[in-house]
Amino acid sequence: MKWKTKQVLWIVVYFILILAPLVILLLAPRPAGRTFWRELSVAFGFVGLALMGLQFIPTARLPFLSEVFPLDTLYNFHHRLSIIAFGVTLAHPVILFIQNPYTLKLLNVFTAPWRAQAAVAATVALILLVVTSVKRLSLRLSYEAWRTLHDVFAVAIVGFALYHIFRVNYYTSVSLQRWLWVGLGIIWGLMMVYIRILKPLQLLRRPYEVVEVISERGKAWSLILKPVGHAGHSFRAGQVAWLSIGHSPFLIEEHPFSYATSDRCSETVGFAIKELGNFTATIGSLQPGTKVYIDGPYGTFDLDHHPGRNYVFIAGGIGSAPIMSMLRTLADRNDERQLQFFYGNPTYDDIIFREELESLQQRLHLDVIHVLEKPSAGWEGETGYITKAVLERHLSCEYQHCTYFICGPLPMIESVERSLLEMAVSRKAMHEFARKRAFEMTRKHIYSENYKMA
């Protein structure tokens, strides 16, 4: 089955699970004497809870999903549906209170029945989840603290909401509705077990250790790892993994980085990491033998997912990491295709992998076009940013017959895409990995230090 078909299939399944409670509500016999607005309130509540619970799935990094959906898509999907779920869920009590103000007494935690108190607790947890996510930096919460709270609030929302539904028992008296919610609850529980227990256990059995830390230009490092007690794992050039460095995979602290080595290298695996934050500033001091756990590979930003006649790579700063993995892989495959690499950096000295790119031009039919924001005196190459004019001056292939891989900060991605569209390049020919957008969905305004604007 083609991966595009799989995408459609999984989207359909996802929305069937979301809408199933509503369909059963509409088709099953309803309690007598219920007004339209009360029914609408319940419908919003059911859909909102299904949406909230199923948010565990897009960010669980499930292999069967990450193989068919780009990471950008999964995290953006999670982010957007979470906003919708928040609004739909809050509509449930708001409509109920407007339709029947007498129900406001249910907010009194001292006199309200347990089913009402559970609903209040779920709503409070939902609001706290949103506030701590949106205002994480203002609240000065570390990523690890935020993620712990995020999990606690998410579980509380689902748990209290399910208790509320079953205790109210107007609609769960219908067997199909009752068993649907039981099934959804089991799915949500299994997601948490998989994320917090099963996956760390798998990683614990497959440790890696640091072999070498190589200093690169532009305050970047190449982190070289080797498997310990196992044969390692395969990946596709351009994919990404989450690393737990120097601690157990059961701890929440992990960091996403792109593979930077050739996928033909089986004895070691490498990642390119730029110093842009407290964590990445420590990479250079890592000692050989330090334990590392690799949760990956993930993503569809790779050569094998997007074969083409000619490749054009466009990157900014550390966005070159997955591109280097692709170029190194193509060199090891003795690839004969025409390749171009448009690479933006602040200065000539900041060009990561500069010398290796020169040698790769001898092994491949590769043309590297450096674009510098702050060139030194005497620089005769391109300056500023990777614009439409720069692309038109240097693209050697017919625009519509090239396959484009674009990686870097979101503003660069959007600018390059606009330029290519103006050049009549099909959006289907563009494959982007906007690193900030992919990871800010999990970090909420703190993206991986590896993915900062150049």
Secondary structure by P-SEA (a helix, b strand, c coil): ccaaaaaaaaaaaaaaaaaaaaaaaacccccccccaaaaaaaaaaaaaaaaaaaccccccccaaaaacccaaaaaaaaaaaaaaaaaaaaaaaaaaaaaccccccccccccccaaaaaaaaaaaaaaaaaaaaaacccccccaaaaaaaaaaaaaaaaaaaaaaaaaaccccccaaaaaaaaaaaaaaaaaaaaaccaaaaaaaabbbbbcbbbbbcccbbbbbbbbccccccccccbbbbbbbccccccccbbbbbccccccccccbbbbbbccccccccccccccccbbbbbcccccccccccccccbbbbbbccccaaaaaaaaaaaaaaccccbbbbbccccccccccaaaaaaaaaaaccbbbbbbbcccccccccccccccaaaaaaccccccccbbbbbbccaaaaaaaaaaaaaaccccccccccccccccccccccccccccccc
